[in-house]
Amino acid sequence: MSSGFNDVGFLDDDLDSWRDNVHAEFPESFAIADRMNRMGMRMIHEFPDGELPEHRVLAIAAFYRALQSFQSTILLSERGALPEARALARLCCEAVIVTGGLLKVDGTLEKLHEDRAKHCLSLANSMIEMNRAGKTGRDITRFEQEVVRVKTEYPQENRPQSIKWAPLAVKSGLSNLYEFSYRFPSGDGAHVTLGALHRHLDKDEQGNFVGMIFHLDKSDLRDTLLAANSGLIHLLGLAQEFMGLNHYKAEMQDLLLQWAVSGEELGLQ
């Protein structure tokens, strides 16, 4: 059975030539991505052991999440699945902001618990409503108990709210990262917007619609890699400075030098 791109799309196992081509076109972007990823993997084995306060444990977990999202961004970028890669670059940035908040901003831990409570309350209310509307006859006691629990913890005048990422990024010193690596990929990657849908419209040189396309894409790969790389370099800096890894200081300085001299190819200029 045939299994090329026209048969299975992005599940095609034989995309090596595409991967080689994009690596050749953006060598500095992929080179610094590889270097930072290897640093991150070393760091996860060097975080302090022993009993830690909750905000420190969650900061390490957020580091893990950011690094995993970064690696997934690179994988999808190499395979030409650019909107999905951009969505994961945004997720990487979100995890970096959480890491920064937990390490630098008082009250972030409480905000995470409040965000979780908001989700649990909304989910429990939805399940209650769906079962009542459908007259399922199922036991909804645990959902009712969850509503009571959350409303007891967060009274009427202080119902739980979702985390606002922009203010947390500002307080964490990550406002520029938020704008570039979180807001930009939202418009044509993370959400099904007009920008995202237009990726599947084939147009001529005058911008006129000529057909539909389902294809490997590298149209804004440079920006996608820059968004992901920007997220990870901030993450590594947070780990070095605030997570007990100060022995990485010289390596971080050398990494920042590479970042600076590679700026044009990375898309910084």
N, C-alpha and C positions, 0 to 999 in steps of 0.2 A: 504494500500500500504506500502510495506517495506521501511524503511528509515534509515537503518544502514549505516555504513561507506562504505560497498561494494556497496550500492545503491546510496548514495548522496555525498560520499567522505567527505571533510572537512566541508560540510554544515550539517553534522550529529549533532543533538542537544544533543545526549547522549554520550558525551565524558568525563563525570565526572570522571570515573575511571582512564582514561589517565591523566587528570589534577591532580588528587590526587597523582598518582604515581610520576609524575615529581616534584611536590611540595615536596614529601617525599624524593626524590633523591637529590634535590638541595634546602634544606630548607633555608640556609643562603642567597642564591641569591634571592629567592623570598621574604624573610623577609625584606631585606634591600630595595628591589624594592618597597614593600608595604609602608615602612616607608618614603622613599623619595617621592613617589607619593602623600602621604597624606600631606607632607610638601609643595610640589608644589601646591596642590589644596588650601591649606591655603594661600599661597603667592599670588595667583592670585586675592584673595579678599582683599589684603592689599597694592597693588601698589598705589602710590600717585595719588590722584584725581586732577582734575583741568586741566587747559591748559598746555600742555607739548609740547616741540619742537618735530619736526617730527622724529628725530632719536630716541628719548625716546619712543614715541608711537610705532614705529616699533620694538624697542627692546622688548617691552611688547608683541607685536603680535608674535614675534619670540619665546619668552618664551612659549606662549600658544601653538604654533605649535610644539615645541620640546616636551612639556609635552604630547600633544595629540598623537604624534608619539610614544613616550615611552609607553603610555598606550596600544596603538595598538600592539606594539612589544610584550608586555607581553601577551595580549590576544591570539595572533597567536602562541607564544611559548607554551602556555598552551594547544593549540589545535594540536600541532605537525606539524604545517605548517612552518617549519624552514626557508626555503629560503625566504619566504615572511616576516617572522619576522626579518631576517637579513637585508632585504631591508629597513624596517622601522627603524631599529636601525641606519642604515646609514643616513636616513632622519632626525632622531632625532639629530644625530651628526651635520649634515649640519645646522640645525636650531640653535644649540648651538654655532656654529662658527659665524653665522650671529649675534646672540645676543652679543657675545663677541666683534665682530668687531664694531657693532654700539655703544657699551659702551666704547670701549678702543682705537679704531683705527680711526684717522682722515681720512676723505674721503670715509668711508664705505657707508654712505648714498648716496653719488654721484655715487659710483660704483653700488649700487643697481638700481638706476635710469638708469644708462648706460646699465646695464644688461637687464632691462625691455625694453629699447629702441631697443637694439639688437634683442630681441625676436619679438617686434612689426614690425620692419623693415623686418625681415626674413619672418614673417607670411604674411605681406602685399604683398611683392614681390611674394611669392608663390601663393597667391590668384589671383594676376594679371596674372601670367603665366598660371595657370590652366584654368582660364576663357578664356584667349586668345587662348590657345592651343585647348580647347574644343569648341571654337566658340559659347559660350553660349548666347551671346548677352546681358548678364546681366550688370547692371550698376556697374562699378568698381571704380567710382569716389572716394568713401571714402577710398579705399585702396591706390589709387594714392595720395590722400591728406595726408595720413599717411606717405607714403614714403617721400614726400616733407617736412613734419613736422620734421621727424627724421633727414633727411639730412641737413636741415637748422640748427638744434640744434647741429649736429655733422658733420662738414664739411668733405670733401674728405680725408684730411690728418689726420682726427681724428674720423674715424667711430667708433660707439659704439662697445665695446667688452664685452664678457661674463665674469662673475666673476671667478677668479682663486682661488679655495678654499684653496689650500696648502699655498700660500703666506699669505692669510688672516688669516689662522689658526696660522701660525708662529707669525705674528704681534700681534695676540690676546693672545699669550701665550698658545695656544692649539695644538701645533704641535704633541705631543704624542697622544692626543685624535684623531687627524686627521688620523694618521697612523693606529691606532688600530680599531677605531670605524667607520671610513669612508673608508679607503683604503681596509682593509681586507674583510668587507662584500660586497664590490663591485664585487669581483672575483667570488663568488659562491652564491650570493643572489640577489643583485640589478640588475645584468645584466645576460643575457642568454649566459653564457660562457661555455666552456667545463666543468669547475668545477661544474657549476650549472646543466648541463645536466647529468653528471655522478651520481648525486644524484638519478636518476631514473634507474640506471643500477645495477642489483643484481650481486654480485661477490662472488666467493668462497674464502677460506682462502688464496689461492695463488694469488688472485686478478684476476682470470679468469672470464670472462663474463658468466653468467648462465641464465640471463633473465631480464625482465623489472619489475620495482616495482613502485607502486603508494601507498604510505603508510604514516602513522604517523611517524615522525622522531624526534629523540632526540640526534642524533649522535654528534653534536657540540653545544648542548644547553647551556653548560657552557660558551663557548666563546660568544655565542649570547647574553646571559644575561649579561655577563661582558661588552660587547660593549654598550648595552643599559644603564646599571647601571652607567658605566663610563661617558656617556654623561649626564645623569641626575645629577650626583653629581657635575659635573662642572657647569651645569646650575644653580643649587641651590646656589653654591658658588658665581657665578656672580651676582645673584639676591641679595644675602645678602650683598655683598660688594659694588655694584655699582647701585642698584636700590631702595635705600631708605629703606632697610629692615635689618639694622644693628642689630636690636633687636633679630635676628636669630643667632647671632654670637655664643653664647654658645651652641645652638642646633646643629649648623654646626660642631663645634669642637667635640661634642659627636658623631655625625654621622661619622666624619672622624676616630674617634677611633674605632667605630664599623667596619668601612671599613677595617681598619688595622688588627684588630684581626680576621676578617673573611676572610683574604686574601687567605688562602689555598683553602677554599671551593669555593670562588668566582673565582678562577683561576689566582690569582695574583702571585702565587709562583709555 
